[in-house]
Amino acid sequence: LEFVDGLPLDAVIKKEGKIAPRRAVEMMRQAADALAEAHAHGIIHRDIKPQNIMVEKSGRVKVMDFGLALALTDDTKLTRDGMSVGTAHYMSPEQWEDSTVDARSDIYSLGITLYEMVRGKPPFNASTAAGIMQKVFNQKAPSILEGSSDVDPWLEEIYGKMVAKKQEERYDSAKALRDELDAYLNAQTTK
């Protein structure tokens, strides 16, 4: 196994608190790039969360722990009947429903992670997994803009598309998300 000299993203969040939006987007862009590569090879991670994203001392980001990942083939159903797979705070609605999971599920989880980076906590909190599930299905994801003067509306739009309840309303690929994050970063540079 490769030694990664750094910290998991959850430790970075705990140590630093809220992460500046531009830095958060730079990290998410790298994570989206890693997922685009996995997805291009037919692999869906299914457990994207801060604990599975490593931040090297150099600032480089690596997606880790593909323990719940499955390869997509024409005859693969990603979960066994009645079995949800993932970590409660970061699971997409389709993971909770035990329905078809694809690249857009990883994008949803990455959006939840982005919110946690910028706001310092996950968007849906409850004392039980069932409570989190109820919020995922019954509440709109809170705005990433709320209470923050350093988040612009374009980032809110990107985040909103990442965490859309319906798969078809999300970015259709990690590559499309990465390209949008690149455009956002390029626009920030020219401001």
Buried (B, 14 or more C-beta within 10 A) or exposed (E): EEEBEBBBBBBBBEEEEBBEBBBBBBBBBBBBBBBBEBBEEEBBBBBBBBBBBBBEEEEEBBBBBBEBBBEBEEEEEBBEEEEBBBBBBBBBBBBBBBBEBBBBBBBBBBBBBBBBBBBEEBBBEBEEBEEBBBBBEEEEBBBBBEEBEEBBEEBBEBBBBBBBBEBEEBBBBBBBBBBBBBEBEEEBEEE
